[in-house]
Amino acid sequence: MSPSLDLLDIAKLESGRLMSVPERLVLPALTSSIVSEMEPRLITKGRTRWTCASIRRRIRCIAIDVEQHNGSITWAVCDNGVGVPRAALPKLFEKFYRADNAVSIEAEGTGPGLHLVRLIVEQAGRVWCESEEGRGATFAFTLPTIVEQGDRR
């Protein structure tokens, strides 16, 4: 799928006419690539310090964890920001939904991003958010690992 999905692509995903195709990737390497891509944007926001310890990345107030267990991989992004109000959690992955506190602090985004994540991830796994308002949030997804013939990892 193209990195720049539009509303037509979202409609196709919702109707089942656009499916993601599983492909082999190394999630820690992909995570490093994403962090490198995001670094200029993080620098402009004053979030430039990060260290790497195996597959865990920390960008000042953001931690990215990748864990493999029981035939699946979980990728989680944790922050210590404003958090998500408890009442907003069940609606967070709905199309164009934005929690009241995100609107009040004029957080970036228009709302379809988390909905799009849900549409893609739930084709094979699950996505969720754990949060407490004022104490940050953890956004995570789990996908099954695929062991190819002859792959003994």
N, CA, C and O atoms as a GROMACS GRO file, in nm:
protein
  612
    1MET      N    1   0.083  -0.117   0.000
    1MET     CA    2   0.000   0.000   0.000
    1MET      C    3   0.087   0.124   0.000
    1MET      O    4   0.198   0.123   0.054
    2SER      N    5   0.039   0.228  -0.059
    2SER     CA    6   0.109   0.356  -0.067
    2SER      C    7   0.116   0.420   0.070
    2SER      O    8   0.022   0.408   0.149
    3PRO      N    9   0.228   0.490   0.101
    3PRO     CA   10   0.237   0.557   0.230
    3PRO      C   11   0.137   0.671   0.245
    3PRO      O   12   0.104   0.709   0.357
    4SER      N   13   0.088   0.725   0.134
    4SER     CA   14  -0.008   0.835   0.143
    4SER      C   15  -0.146   0.787   0.100
    4SER      O   16  -0.185   0.805  -0.016
    5LEU      N   17  -0.217   0.728   0.191
    5LEU     CA   18  -0.352   0.682   0.164
    5LEU      C   19  -0.448   0.800   0.167
    5LEU      O   20  -0.432   0.893   0.246
    6ASP      N   21  -0.548   0.796   0.080
    6ASP     CA   22  -0.648   0.903   0.081
    6ASP      C   23  -0.782   0.846   0.126
    6ASP      O   24  -0.794   0.728   0.159
    7LEU      N   25  -0.884   0.932   0.128
    7LEU     CA   26  -1.015   0.888   0.175
    7LEU      C   27  -1.074   0.776   0.092
    7LEU      O   28  -1.147   0.692   0.144
    8LEU      N   29  -1.043   0.772  -0.038
    8LEU     CA   30  -1.091   0.663  -0.123
    8LEU      C   31  -1.030   0.531  -0.078
    8LEU      O   32  -1.098   0.429  -0.074
    9ASP      N   33  -0.901   0.532  -0.043
    9ASP     CA   34  -0.836   0.411   0.007
    9ASP      C   35  -0.898   0.367   0.139
    9ASP      O   36  -0.916   0.247   0.163
   10ILE      N   37  -0.931   0.462   0.225
   10ILE     CA   38  -0.996   0.429   0.353
   10ILE      C   39  -1.130   0.362   0.325
   10ILE      O   40  -1.165   0.263   0.390
   11ALA      N   41  -1.207   0.416   0.229
   11ALA     CA   42  -1.336   0.356   0.193
   11ALA      C   43  -1.317   0.214   0.140
   11ALA      O   44  -1.397   0.126   0.172
   12LYS      N   45  -1.213   0.192   0.061
   12LYS     CA   46  -1.186   0.057   0.009
   12LYS      C   47  -1.148  -0.038   0.122
   12LYS      O   48  -1.192  -0.154   0.122
   13LEU      N   49  -1.068   0.008   0.218
   13LEU     CA   50  -1.034  -0.076   0.333
   13LEU      C   51  -1.158  -0.110   0.414
   13LEU      O   52  -1.175  -0.225   0.456
   14GLU      N   53  -1.244  -0.012   0.435
   14GLU     CA   54  -1.366  -0.034   0.513
   14GLU      C   55  -1.458  -0.136   0.446
   14GLU      O   56  -1.523  -0.215   0.514
   15SER      N   57  -1.462  -0.135   0.314
   15SER     CA   58  -1.551  -0.227   0.243
   15SER      C   59  -1.486  -0.362   0.214
   15SER      O   60  -1.552  -0.453   0.164
   16GLY      N   61  -1.357  -0.375   0.246
   16GLY     CA   62  -1.288  -0.501   0.220
   16GLY      C   63  -1.236  -0.514   0.079
   16GLY      O   64  -1.192  -0.622   0.039
   17ARG      N   65  -1.241  -0.407   0.001
   17ARG     CA   66  -1.192  -0.412  -0.137
   17ARG      C   67  -1.043  -0.385  -0.147
   17ARG      O   68  -0.985  -0.403  -0.254
   18LEU      N   69  -0.979  -0.342  -0.040
   18LEU     CA   70  -0.836  -0.318  -0.037
   18LEU      C   71  -0.781  -0.394   0.082
   18LEU      O   72  -0.815  -0.365   0.197
   19MET      N   73  -0.696  -0.491   0.053
   19MET     CA   74  -0.640  -0.574   0.159
   19MET      C   75  -0.489  -0.555   0.163
   19MET      O   76  -0.425  -0.539   0.059
   20SER      N   77  -0.433  -0.558   0.283
   20SER     CA   78  -0.288  -0.554   0.293
   20SER      C   79  -0.235  -0.695   0.267
   20SER      O   80  -0.302  -0.794   0.295
   21VAL      N   81  -0.116  -0.701   0.213
   21VAL     CA   82  -0.053  -0.828   0.180
   21VAL      C   83   0.064  -0.850   0.276
   21VAL      O   84   0.153  -0.765   0.285
   22PRO      N   85   0.064  -0.962   0.348
   22PRO     CA   86   0.175  -0.987   0.440
   22PRO      C   87   0.308  -0.991   0.365
   22PRO      O   88   0.317  -1.049   0.257
   23GLU      N   89   0.409  -0.930   0.424
   23GLU     CA   90   0.542  -0.935   0.365
   23GLU      C   91   0.644  -0.947   0.476
   23GLU      O   92   0.621  -0.907   0.589
   24ARG      N   93   0.757  -1.002   0.440
   24ARG     CA   94   0.863  -1.023   0.537
   24ARG      C   95   0.928  -0.890   0.570
   24ARG      O   96   0.964  -0.813   0.481
   25LEU      N   97   0.943  -0.862   0.699
   25LEU     CA   98   1.015  -0.743   0.742
   25LEU      C   99   1.075  -0.767   0.878
   25LEU      O  100   1.032  -0.855   0.953
   26VAL      N  101   1.174  -0.688   0.909
   26VAL     CA  102   1.239  -0.694   1.039
   26VAL      C  103   1.191  -0.572   1.116
   26VAL      O  104   1.235  -0.460   1.090
   27LEU      N  105   1.101  -0.594   1.210
   27LEU     CA  106   1.035  -0.483   1.278
   27LEU      C  107   1.133  -0.389   1.350
   27LEU      O  108   1.113  -0.268   1.343
   28PRO      N  109   1.236  -0.439   1.418
   28PRO     CA  110   1.331  -0.344   1.478
   28PRO      C  111   1.398  -0.253   1.374
   28PRO      O  112   1.416  -0.134   1.399
   29ALA      N  113   1.433  -0.309   1.258
   29ALA     CA  114   1.493  -0.227   1.152
   29ALA      C  115   1.393  -0.125   1.099
   29ALA      O  116   1.429  -0.010   1.074
   30LEU      N  117   1.269  -0.167   1.081
   30LEU     CA  118   1.165  -0.075   1.036
   30LEU      C  119   1.144   0.036   1.138
   30LEU      O  120   1.127   0.152   1.102
   31THR      N  121   1.145   0.000   1.266
   31THR     CA  122   1.131   0.098   1.374
   31THR      C  123   1.244   0.200   1.368
   31THR      O  124   1.220   0.320   1.379
   32SER      N  125   1.367   0.154   1.350
   32SER     CA  126   1.482   0.245   1.338
   32SER      C  127   1.465   0.339   1.221
   32SER      O  128   1.496   0.458   1.230
   33SER      N  129   1.415   0.286   1.110
   33SER     CA  130   1.393   0.366   0.990
   33SER      C  131   1.288   0.475   1.017
   33SER      O  132   1.306   0.589   0.976
   34ILE      N  133   1.181   0.439   1.086
   34ILE     CA  134   1.075   0.536   1.117
   34ILE      C  135   1.128   0.644   1.211
   34ILE      O  136   1.099   0.762   1.192
   35VAL      N  137   1.206   0.603   1.312
   35VAL     CA  138   1.263   0.701   1.405
   35VAL      C  139   1.354   0.798   1.328
   35VAL      O  140   1.348   0.919   1.352
   36SER      N  141   1.437   0.746   1.238
   36SER     CA  142   1.525   0.832   1.158
   36SER      C  143   1.445   0.928   1.071
   36SER      O  144   1.481   1.045   1.057
   37GLU      N  145   1.337   0.878   1.014
   37GLU     CA  146   1.251   0.962   0.930
   37GLU      C  147   1.183   1.072   1.012
   37GLU      O  148   1.165   1.184   0.964
   38MET      N  149   1.146   1.040   1.135
   38MET     CA  150   1.075   1.135   1.220
   38MET      C  151   1.168   1.232   1.292
   38MET      O  152   1.123   1.336   1.342
   39GLU      N  153   1.298   1.201   1.297
   39GLU     CA  154   1.391   1.280   1.377
   39GLU      C  155   1.390   1.430   1.345
   39GLU      O  156   1.388   1.510   1.438
   40PRO      N  157   1.390   1.473   1.218
   40PRO     CA  158   1.386   1.617   1.192
   40PRO      C  159   1.262   1.684   1.252
   40PRO      O  160   1.270   1.796   1.304
   41ARG      N  161   1.149   1.618   1.247
   41ARG     CA  162   1.026   1.672   1.304
   41ARG      C  163   1.036   1.678   1.456
   41ARG      O  164   0.988   1.773   1.519
   42LEU      N  165   1.098   1.577   1.516
   42LEU     CA  166   1.113   1.575   1.661
   42LEU      C  167   1.210   1.683   1.707
   42LEU      O  168   1.191   1.741   1.814
   43ILE      N  169   1.313   1.711   1.626
   43ILE     CA  170   1.408   1.816   1.661
   43ILE      C  171   1.338   1.950   1.669
   43ILE      O  172   1.364   2.028   1.760
   44THR      N  173   1.249   1.978   1.574
   44THR     CA  174   1.177   2.106   1.575
   44THR      C  175   1.085   2.118   1.695
   44THR      O  176   1.048   2.228   1.735
   45LYS      N  177   1.047   2.006   1.754
   45LYS     CA  178   0.961   2.008   1.872
   45LYS      C  179   1.044   1.999   2.001
   45LYS      O  180   0.988   1.989   2.110
   46GLY      N  181   1.177   2.002   1.988
   46GLY     CA  182   1.263   1.996   2.106
   46GLY      C  183   1.277   1.858   2.166
   46GLY      O  184   1.308   1.846   2.284
   47ARG      N  185   1.254   1.754   2.089
   47ARG     CA  186   1.264   1.617   2.139
   47ARG      C  187   1.376   1.546   2.064
   47ARG      O  188   1.350   1.463   1.977
   48THR      N  189   1.500   1.578   2.097
   48THR     CA  190   1.611   1.530   2.017
   48THR      C  191   1.693   1.419   2.081
   48THR      O  192   1.768   1.351   2.011
   49ARG      N  193   1.682   1.398   2.210
   49ARG     CA  194   1.767   1.298   2.276
   49ARG      C  195   1.704   1.161   2.270
   49ARG      O  196   1.587   1.144   2.306
   50TRP      N  197   1.780   1.064   2.226
   50TRP     CA  198   1.732   0.927   2.230
   50TRP      C  199   1.850   0.832   2.234
   50TRP      O  200   1.957   0.863   2.182
   51THR      N  201   1.830   0.720   2.293
   51THR     CA  202   1.932   0.617   2.300
   51THR      C  203   1.873   0.488   2.248
   51THR      O  204   1.752   0.472   2.243
   52CYS      N  205   1.958   0.398   2.211
   52CYS     CA  206   1.911   0.270   2.158
   52CYS      C  207   1.967   0.158   2.245
   52CYS      O  208   2.086   0.153   2.272
   53ALA      N  209   1.880   0.069   2.287
   53ALA     CA  210   1.920  -0.051   2.358
   53ALA      C  211   1.847  -0.166   2.292
   53ALA      O  212   1.728  -0.186   2.315
   54SER      N  213   1.915  -0.240   2.211
   54SER     CA  214   1.861  -0.348   2.128
   54SER      C  215   1.741  -0.298   2.049
   54SER      O  216   1.758  -0.218   1.957
   55ILE      N  217   1.620  -0.342   2.083
   55ILE     CA  218   1.504  -0.301   2.004
   55ILE      C  219   1.418  -0.198   2.075
   55ILE      O  220   1.303  -0.178   2.037
   56ARG      N  221   1.471  -0.135   2.176
   56ARG     CA  222   1.395  -0.031   2.247
   56ARG      C  223   1.455   0.105   2.214
   56ARG      O  224   1.576   0.125   2.225
   57ARG      N  225   1.371   0.197   2.175
   57ARG     CA  226   1.414   0.334   2.144
   57ARG      C  227   1.345   0.428   2.241
   57ARG      O  228   1.228   0.409   2.275
   58ARG      N  229   1.418   0.529   2.285
   58ARG     CA  230   1.359   0.630   2.371
   58ARG      C  231   1.389   0.767   2.310
   58ARG      O  232   1.505   0.802   2.288
   59ILE      N  233   1.285   0.843   2.283
   59ILE     CA  234   1.298   0.977   2.228
   59ILE      C  235   1.246   1.072   2.336
   59ILE      O  236   1.128   1.110   2.335
   60ARG      N  237   1.332   1.108   2.425
   60ARG     CA  238   1.298   1.191   2.540
   60ARG      C  239   1.174   1.141   2.610
   60ARG      O  240   1.185   1.061   2.703
   61CYS      N  241   1.057   1.185   2.570
   61CYS     CA  242   0.936   1.142   2.643
   61CYS      C  243   0.859   1.037   2.565
   61CYS      O  244   0.742   1.012   2.594
   62ILE      N  245   0.921   0.974   2.465
   62ILE     CA  246   0.854   0.871   2.386
   62ILE      C  247   0.939   0.745   2.389
   62ILE      O  248   1.060   0.751   2.364
   63ALA      N  249   0.878   0.631   2.420
   63ALA     CA  250   0.949   0.503   2.416
   63ALA      C  251   0.880   0.414   2.315
   63ALA      O  252   0.757   0.408   2.309
   64ILE      N  253   0.959   0.345   2.235
   64ILE     CA  254   0.906   0.251   2.136
   64ILE      C  255   0.958   0.114   2.174
   64ILE      O  256   1.079   0.092   2.182
   65ASP      N  257   0.867   0.021   2.197
   65ASP     CA  258   0.904  -0.115   2.235
   65ASP      C  259   0.855  -0.214   2.131
   65ASP      O  260   0.744  -0.202   2.079
   66VAL      N  261   0.940  -0.312   2.100
   66VAL     CA  262   0.904  -0.420   2.009
   66VAL      C  263   0.934  -0.550   2.084
   66VAL      O  264   1.046  -0.572   2.129
   67GLU      N  265   0.831  -0.634   2.097
   67GLU     CA  266   0.847  -0.761   2.169
   67GLU      C  267   0.788  -0.874   2.088
   67GLU      O  268   0.683  -0.859   2.024
   68GLN      N  269   0.856  -0.986   2.090
   68GLN     CA  270   0.805  -1.106   2.024
   68GLN      C  271   0.772  -1.209   2.131
   68GLN      O  272   0.852  -1.235   2.221
   69HIS      N  273   0.652  -1.267   2.121
   69HIS     CA  274   0.612  -1.370   2.218
   69HIS      C  275   0.496  -1.451   2.163
   69HIS      O  276   0.407  -1.397   2.097
   70ASN      N  277   0.496  -1.580   2.189
   70ASN     CA  278   0.387  -1.671   2.153
   70ASN      C  279   0.337  -1.655   2.010
   70ASN      O  280   0.216  -1.650   1.987
   71GLY      N  281   0.428  -1.647   1.914
   71GLY     CA  282   0.388  -1.641   1.774
   71GLY      C  283   0.335  -1.507   1.728
   71GLY      O  284   0.271  -1.499   1.623
   72SER      N  285   0.362  -1.402   1.804
   72SER     CA  286   0.318  -1.269   1.761
   72SER      C  287   0.423  -1.164   1.800
   72SER      O  288   0.511  -1.188   1.882
   73ILE      N  289   0.410  -1.048   1.737
   73ILE     CA  290   0.496  -0.935   1.768
   73ILE      C  291   0.406  -0.821   1.813
   73ILE      O  292   0.303  -0.792   1.752
   74THR      N  293   0.448  -0.756   1.921
   74THR     CA  294   0.376  -0.638   1.971
   74THR      C  295   0.468  -0.518   1.956
   74THR      O  296   0.584  -0.521   1.997
   75TRP      N  297   0.415  -0.413   1.897
   75TRP     CA  298   0.487  -0.286   1.877
   75TRP      C  299   0.410  -0.182   1.954
   75TRP      O  300   0.290  -0.166   1.932
   76ALA      N  301   0.476  -0.111   2.045
   76ALA     CA  302   0.407  -0.014   2.131
   76ALA      C  303   0.483   0.118   2.136
   76ALA      O  304   0.606   0.120   2.143
   77VAL      N  305   0.409   0.226   2.133
   77VAL     CA  306   0.465   0.361   2.150
   77VAL      C  307   0.404   0.417   2.277
   77VAL      O  308   0.282   0.427   2.290
   78CYS      N  309   0.490   0.454   2.371
   78CYS     CA  310   0.445   0.507   2.500
   78CYS      C  311   0.495   0.650   2.514
   78CYS      O  312   0.607   0.682   2.475
   79ASP      N  313   0.412   0.737   2.570
   79ASP     CA  314   0.457   0.873   2.597
   79ASP      C  315   0.409   0.916   2.734
   79ASP      O  316   0.331   0.846   2.799
   80ASN      N  317   0.458   1.030   2.778
   80ASN     CA  318   0.413   1.084   2.906
   80ASN      C  319   0.343   1.217   2.884
   80ASN      O  320   0.360   1.310   2.963
   81GLY      N  321   0.265   1.225   2.776
   81GLY     CA  322   0.194   1.348   2.739
   81GLY      C  323   0.063   1.365   2.813
   81GLY      O  324   0.048   1.322   2.927
   82VAL      N  325  -0.034   1.430   2.746
   82VAL     CA  326  -0.161   1.465   2.810
   82VAL      C  327  -0.251   1.345   2.834
   82VAL      O  328  -0.345   1.354   2.913
   83GLY      N  329  -0.225   1.234   2.767
   83GLY     CA  330  -0.308   1.116   2.786
   83GLY      C  331  -0.443   1.128   2.716
   83GLY      O  332  -0.474   1.230   2.654
   84VAL      N  333  -0.521   1.023   2.727
   84VAL     CA  334  -0.653   1.016   2.664
   84VAL      C  335  -0.757   0.998   2.774
   84VAL      O  336  -0.743   0.909   2.858
   85PRO      N  337  -0.861   1.081   2.776
   85PRO     CA  338  -0.965   1.064   2.877
   85PRO      C  339  -1.028   0.925   2.868
   85PRO      O  340  -1.047   0.872   2.758
   86ARG      N  341  -1.060   0.867   2.980
   86ARG     CA  342  -1.119   0.732   2.986
   86ARG      C  343  -1.241   0.719   2.895
   86ARG      O  344  -1.258   0.618   2.827
   87ALA      N  345  -1.327   0.821   2.894
   87ALA     CA  346  -1.450   0.816   2.813
   87ALA      C  347  -1.420   0.814   2.663
   87ALA      O  348  -1.503   0.769   2.585
   88ALA      N  349  -1.303   0.862   2.623
   88ALA     CA  350  -1.268   0.868   2.481
   88ALA      C  351  -1.207   0.737   2.430
   88ALA      O  352  -1.208   0.713   2.310
   89LEU      N  353  -1.155   0.653   2.518
   89LEU     CA  354  -1.085   0.532   2.475
   89LEU      C  355  -1.167   0.442   2.382
   89LEU      O  356  -1.113   0.396   2.282
   90PRO      N  357  -1.296   0.415   2.411
   90PRO     CA  358  -1.372   0.326   2.321
   90PRO      C  359  -1.394   0.384   2.181
   90PRO      O  360  -1.419   0.309   2.086
   91LYS      N  361  -1.385   0.516   2.167
   91LYS     CA  362  -1.412   0.581   2.037
   91LYS      C  363  -1.285   0.622   1.963
   91LYS      O  364  -1.291   0.672   1.851
   92LEU      N  365  -1.171   0.602   2.025
   92LEU     CA  366  -1.045   0.656   1.977
   92LEU      C  367  -1.009   0.614   1.834
   92LEU      O  368  -0.947   0.692   1.761
   93PHE      N  369  -1.048   0.494   1.793
   93PHE     CA  370  -1.011   0.443   1.661
   93PHE      C  371  -1.123   0.461   1.558
   93PHE      O  372  -1.118   0.402   1.450
   94GLU      N  373  -1.224   0.542   1.592
   94GLU     CA  374  -1.331   0.571   1.497
   94GLU      C  375  -1.285   0.679   1.399
   94GLU      O  376  -1.199   0.762   1.431
   95LYS      N  377  -1.342   0.677   1.279
   95LYS     CA  378  -1.303   0.772   1.175
   95LYS      C  379  -1.330   0.916   1.220
   95LYS      O  380  -1.440   0.948   1.264
   96PHE      N  381  -1.228   1.001   1.208
   96PHE     CA  382  -1.232   1.144   1.238
   96PHE      C  383  -1.258   1.178   1.385
   96PHE      O  384  -1.284   1.294   1.418
   97TYR      N  385  -1.251   1.079   1.474
   97TYR     CA  386  -1.271   1.108   1.616
   97TYR      C  387  -1.145   1.170   1.675
   97TYR      O  388  -1.034   1.125   1.648
   98ARG      N  389  -1.164   1.273   1.754
   98ARG     CA  390  -1.055   1.334   1.830
   98ARG      C  391  -1.104   1.357   1.971
   98ARG      O  392  -1.212   1.413   1.992
   99ALA      N  393  -1.027   1.315   2.068
   99ALA     CA  394  -1.065   1.335   2.208
   99ALA      C  395  -1.069   1.484   2.238
   99ALA      O  396  -0.996   1.563   2.179
  100ASP      N  397  -1.156   1.522   2.331
  100ASP     CA  398  -1.173   1.663   2.366
  100ASP      C  399  -1.042   1.729   2.406
  100ASP      O  400  -1.017   1.844   2.370
  101ASN      N  401  -0.958   1.658   2.482
  101ASN     CA  402  -0.834   1.722   2.527
  101ASN      C  403  -0.736   1.743   2.411
  101ASN      O  404  -0.655   1.835   2.416
  102ALA      N  405  -0.742   1.660   2.306
  102ALA     CA  406  -0.658   1.681   2.188
  102ALA      C  407  -0.703   1.805   2.112
  102ALA      O  408  -0.621   1.880   2.059
  103VAL      N  409  -0.833   1.826   2.106
  103VAL     CA  410  -0.888   1.945   2.040
  103VAL      C  411  -0.853   2.070   2.119
  103VAL      O  412  -0.813   2.172   2.061
  104SER      N  413  -0.866   2.064   2.252
  104SER     CA  414  -0.844   2.183   2.335
  104SER      C  415  -0.698   2.228   2.335
  104SER      O  416  -0.672   2.347   2.348
  105ILE      N  417  -0.602   2.137   2.320
  105ILE     CA  418  -0.462   2.177   2.316
  105ILE      C  419  -0.413   2.195   2.173
  105ILE      O  420  -0.294   2.217   2.150
  106GLU      N  421  -0.504   2.184   2.078
  106GLU     CA  422  -0.473   2.201   1.936
  106GLU      C  423  -0.364   2.105   1.891
  106GLU      O  424  -0.269   2.145   1.823
  107ALA      N  425  -0.377   1.978   1.930
  107ALA     CA  426  -0.283   1.875   1.887
  107ALA      C  427  -0.294   1.856   1.736
  107ALA      O  428  -0.401   1.877   1.677
  108GLU      N  429  -0.183   1.817   1.674
  108GLU     CA  430  -0.182   1.796   1.530
  108GLU      C  431  -0.274   1.682   1.490
  108GLU      O  432  -0.307   1.596   1.572
  109GLY      N  433  -0.314   1.682   1.364
  109GLY     CA  434  -0.394   1.572   1.310
  109GLY      C  435  -0.539   1.609   1.290
  109GLY      O  436  -0.591   1.703   1.350
  110THR      N  437  -0.602   1.531   1.203
  110THR     CA  438  -0.743   1.558   1.172
  110THR      C  439  -0.834   1.443   1.209
  110THR      O  440  -0.956   1.456   1.200
  111GLY      N  441  -0.778   1.330   1.251
  111GLY     CA  442  -0.862   1.223   1.299
  111GLY      C  443  -0.862   1.091   1.225
  111GLY      O  444  -0.892   0.990   1.288
  112PRO      N  445  -0.831   1.084   1.094
  112PRO     CA  446  -0.841   0.954   1.028
  112PRO      C  447  -0.724   0.860   1.054
  112PRO      O  448  -0.733   0.742   1.022
  113GLY      N  449  -0.616   0.908   1.110
  113GLY     CA  450  -0.496   0.827   1.128
  113GLY      C  451  -0.516   0.700   1.209
  113GLY      O  452  -0.480   0.592   1.164
  114LEU      N  453  -0.572   0.713   1.328
  114LEU     CA  454  -0.592   0.595   1.413
  114LEU      C  455  -0.698   0.502   1.353
  114LEU      O  456  -0.688   0.381   1.369
  115HIS      N  457  -0.796   0.557   1.286
  115HIS     CA  458  -0.896   0.474   1.218
  115HIS      C  459  -0.829   0.391   1.109
  115HIS      O  460  -0.857   0.272   1.093
  116LEU      N  461  -0.741   0.454   1.035
  116LEU     CA  462  -0.668   0.386   0.929
  116LEU      C  463  -0.579   0.275   0.987
  116LEU      O  464  -0.573   0.165   0.932
  117VAL      N  465  -0.511   0.305   1.095
  117VAL     CA  466  -0.429   0.203   1.163
  117VAL      C  467  -0.515   0.083   1.199
  117VAL      O  468  -0.477  -0.031   1.175
  118ARG      N  469  -0.633   0.109   1.258
  118ARG     CA  470  -0.723  -0.001   1.297
  118ARG      C  471  -0.764  -0.084   1.176
  118ARG      O  472  -0.761  -0.207   1.182
  119LEU      N  473  -0.801  -0.018   1.066
  119LEU     CA  474  -0.844  -0.091   0.946
  119LEU      C  475  -0.735  -0.182   0.893
  119LEU      O  476  -0.763  -0.294   0.850
  120ILE      N  477  -0.612  -0.136   0.895
  120ILE     CA  478  -0.501  -0.216   0.843
  120ILE      C  479  -0.463  -0.327   0.941
  120ILE      O  480  -0.454  -0.443   0.902
  121VAL      N  481  -0.442  -0.291   1.067
  121VAL     CA  482  -0.394  -0.389   1.165
  121VAL      C  483  -0.497  -0.499   1.190
  121VAL      O  484  -0.460  -0.616   1.201
  122GLU      N  485  -0.626  -0.464   1.198
  122GLU     CA  486  -0.726  -0.564   1.232
  122GLU      C  487  -0.752  -0.664   1.120
  122GLU      O  488  -0.832  -0.756   1.138
  123GLN      N  489  -0.686  -0.650   1.005
  123GLN     CA  490  -0.694  -0.754   0.903
  123GLN      C  491  -0.624  -0.881   0.951
  123GLN      O  492  -0.655  -0.991   0.904
  124ALA      N  493  -0.528  -0.866   1.044
  124ALA     CA  494  -0.456  -0.984   1.093
  124ALA      C  495  -0.428  -0.981   1.242
  124ALA      O  496  -0.388  -1.084   1.298
  125GLY      N  497  -0.448  -0.869   1.308
  125GLY     CA  498  -0.411  -0.859   1.449
  125GLY      C  499  -0.506  -0.770   1.525
  125GLY      O  500  -0.624  -0.760   1.493
  126ARG      N  501  -0.452  -0.704   1.629
  126ARG     CA  502  -0.536  -0.612   1.706
  126ARG      C  503  -0.456  -0.490   1.744
  126ARG      O  504  -0.333  -0.494   1.751
  127VAL      N  505  -0.527  -0.380   1.769
  127VAL     CA  506  -0.466  -0.254   1.805
  127VAL      C  507  -0.543  -0.198   1.925
  127VAL      O  508  -0.663  -0.218   1.936
  128TRP      N  509  -0.473  -0.127   2.013
  128TRP     CA  510  -0.540  -0.073   2.131
  128TRP      C  511  -0.460   0.045   2.187
  128TRP      O  512  -0.348   0.074   2.146
  129CYS      N  513  -0.524   0.112   2.282
  129CYS     CA  514  -0.461   0.222   2.355
  129CYS      C  515  -0.491   0.204   2.502
  129CYS      O  516  -0.604   0.175   2.541
  130GLU      N  517  -0.389   0.222   2.584
  130GLU     CA  518  -0.405   0.227   2.729
  130GLU      C  519  -0.361   0.366   2.772
  130GLU      O  520  -0.254   0.412   2.732
  131SER      N  521  -0.441   0.432   2.852
  131SER     CA  522  -0.406   0.569   2.890
  131SER      C  523  -0.479   0.612   3.016
  131SER      O  524  -0.584   0.559   3.053
  132GLU      N  525  -0.418   0.710   3.078
  132GLU     CA  526  -0.481   0.780   3.190
  132GLU      C  527  -0.457   0.928   3.164
  132GLU      O  528  -0.343   0.971   3.146
  133GLU      N  529  -0.563   1.005   3.163
  133GLU     CA  530  -0.551   1.147   3.132
  133GLU      C  531  -0.450   1.213   3.225
  133GLU      O  532  -0.453   1.194   3.346
  134GLY      N  533  -0.361   1.290   3.165
  134GLY     CA  534  -0.257   1.360   3.242
  134GLY      C  535  -0.134   1.276   3.269
  134GLY      O  536  -0.037   1.327   3.325
  135ARG      N  537  -0.136   1.148   3.230
  135ARG     CA  538  -0.022   1.060   3.260
  135ARG      C  539   0.033   0.989   3.138
  135ARG      O  540   0.114   0.898   3.152
  136GLY      N  541  -0.007   1.030   3.019
  136GLY     CA  542   0.047   0.970   2.898
  136GLY      C  543  -0.039   0.858   2.844
  136GLY      O  544  -0.146   0.827   2.897
  137ALA      N  545   0.010   0.798   2.737
  137ALA     CA  546  -0.066   0.692   2.669
  137ALA      C  547   0.029   0.592   2.608
  137ALA      O  548   0.145   0.622   2.579
  138THR      N  549  -0.022   0.471   2.589
  138THR     CA  550   0.048   0.367   2.516
  138THR      C  551  -0.042   0.322   2.403
  138THR      O  552  -0.154   0.275   2.426
  139PHE      N  553   0.006   0.336   2.280
  139PHE     CA  554  -0.064   0.286   2.163
  139PHE      C  555   0.012   0.163   2.116
  139PHE      O  556   0.134   0.169   2.100
  140ALA      N  557  -0.058   0.052   2.095
  140ALA     CA  558   0.010  -0.072   2.061
  140ALA      C  559  -0.069  -0.152   1.959
  140ALA      O  560  -0.191  -0.138   1.947
  141PHE      N  561   0.004  -0.237   1.887
  141PHE     CA  562  -0.063  -0.335   1.801
  141PHE      C  563   0.014  -0.465   1.808
  141PHE      O  564   0.134  -0.467   1.832
  142THR      N  565  -0.059  -0.574   1.787
  142THR     CA  566  -0.002  -0.707   1.783
  142THR      C  567  -0.038  -0.771   1.650
  142THR      O  568  -0.153  -0.766   1.607
  143LEU      N  569   0.062  -0.831   1.586
  143LEU     CA  570   0.042  -0.904   1.462
  143LEU      C  571   0.108  -1.040   1.475
  143LEU      O  572   0.206  -1.055   1.547
  144PRO      N  573   0.054  -1.141   1.406
  144PRO     CA  574   0.116  -1.273   1.412
  144PRO      C  575   0.249  -1.272   1.336
  144PRO      O  576   0.265  -1.203   1.236
  145THR      N  577   0.344  -1.351   1.387
  145THR     CA  578   0.468  -1.370   1.312
  145THR      C  579   0.444  -1.485   1.215
  145THR      O  580   0.366  -1.576   1.242
  146ILE      N  581   0.510  -1.478   1.104
  146ILE     CA  582   0.496  -1.581   1.002
  146ILE      C  583   0.631  -1.649   0.989
  146ILE      O  584   0.730  -1.586   0.952
  147VAL      N  585   0.635  -1.777   1.018
  147VAL     CA  586   0.757  -1.853   1.004
  147VAL      C  587   0.756  -1.920   0.867
  147VAL      O  588   0.668  -1.999   0.836
  148GLU      N  589   0.856  -1.885   0.786
  148GLU     CA  590   0.864  -1.941   0.652
  148GLU      C  591   0.933  -2.076   0.656
  148GLU      O  592   1.008  -2.106   0.749
  149GLN      N  593   0.909  -2.158   0.554
  149GLN     CA  594   0.973  -2.288   0.542
  149GLN      C  595   1.124  -2.271   0.553
  149GLN      O  596   1.181  -2.185   0.487
  150GLY      N  597   1.188  -2.351   0.636
  150GLY     CA  598   1.332  -2.346   0.651
  150GLY      C  599   1.380  -2.238   0.746
  150GLY      O  600   1.499  -2.232   0.776
  151ASP      N  601   1.292  -2.152   0.794
  151ASP     CA  602   1.328  -2.046   0.888
  151ASP      C  603   1.317  -2.104   1.028
  151ASP      O  604   1.208  -2.142   1.069
  152ARG      N  605   1.426  -2.110   1.101
  152ARG     CA  606   1.426  -2.175   1.232
  152ARG      C  607   1.444  -2.074   1.346
  152ARG      O  608   1.511  -2.105   1.444
  153ARG      N  609   1.386  -1.957   1.336
  153ARG     CA  610   1.400  -1.858   1.443
  153ARG      C  611   1.307  -1.884   1.556
  153ARG      O  612   1.307  -1.809   1.654
   0.00000   0.00000   0.00000
